Amino acid sequence: MRLSSWAAKINLSETLAITDKASVTSVPGTAFGSDSHIRLSYATSMKNIEEGIKRIKDDISQLE
């Protein structure tokens, strides 16, 4: 499942809860004009980015 299609199916508080549980910082897309997206920081190493995406993916798969 694409992250953007997943984000469109759940509300803001659920999105923030998942990224918080995964220890990934996110900003609601509404702050950037899109309420169907979240914004993730990538100001870190590629290794950390890959780990963060894996954590989010694992949490999303528990919802399906």
Phi and psi in degrees as a GROMACS rama.xvg file:
@    title "Ramachandran Plot"
@    xaxis  label "Phi"
@    yaxis  label "Psi"
@TYPE xy
-70.9054  142.123  ARG-2
-58.0219  -40.8561  LEU-3
-64.8711  -37.1848  SER-4
-72.5042  -32.4238  SER-5
-66.8703  -45.8441  TRP-6
-62.5194  -32.0454  ALA-7
-69.8827  -18.5399  ALA-8
-93.3665  -11.0885  LYS-9
-124.388  161.551  ILE-10
-86.2486  173.86  ASN-11
-59.4547  -45.3004  LEU-12
-64.3004  -35.7986  SER-13
-67.2603  -40.8072  GLU-14
-60.3751  -47.7135  THR-15
-67.123  -34.3517  LEU-16
-64.5746  -40.4792  ALA-17
-67.013  -47.3896  ILE-18
-67.4756  -32.5032  THR-19
-66.3065  -45.2162  ASP-20
-60.6585  -35.7371  LYS-21
-81.9912  -1.15009  ALA-22
59.1821  43.486  SER-23
-121.839  129.852  VAL-24
-79.9329  132.646  THR-25
-139  159.76  SER-26
-125.995  133.157  VAL-27
-57.0675  140.842  PRO-28
-63.848  -21.8471  GLY-29
-58.9211  -28.6909  THR-30
-66.7541  -14.7367  ALA-31
-123.017  16.6724  PHE-32
90.0934  12.3088  GLY-33
-140.374  110.61  SER-34
-85.1847  5.93755  ASP-35
-109.83  16.4242  SER-36
-137.553  161.87  HIS-37
-122.219  156.919  ILE-38
-112.981  129.085  ARG-39
-111.541  144.493  LEU-40
-81.7352  139.251  SER-41
-122.348  28.3386  TYR-42
-86.9651  59.5627  ALA-43
-157.346  -175.212  THR-44
-74.1869  158.358  SER-45
-60.5362  -37.1365  MET-46
-59.0257  -44.3817  LYS-47
-68.3109  -37.523  ASN-48
-62.7187  -46.6857  ILE-49
-60.8891  -40.9273  GLU-50
-65.0715  -42.5836  GLU-51
-62.37  -43.7189  GLY-52
-63.8424  -39.3706  ILE-53
-61.3295  -43.3788  LYS-54
-62.5883  -43.5697  ARG-55
-63.2517  -45.7075  ILE-56
-58.7368  -43.9652  LYS-57
-61.092  -42.0299  ASP-58
-68.2038  -38.4138  ASP-59
-65.0915  -40.6606  ILE-60
-63.445  -24.6466  SER-61
-73.1981  -20.2198  GLN-62
-81.9372  -28.1375  LEU-63
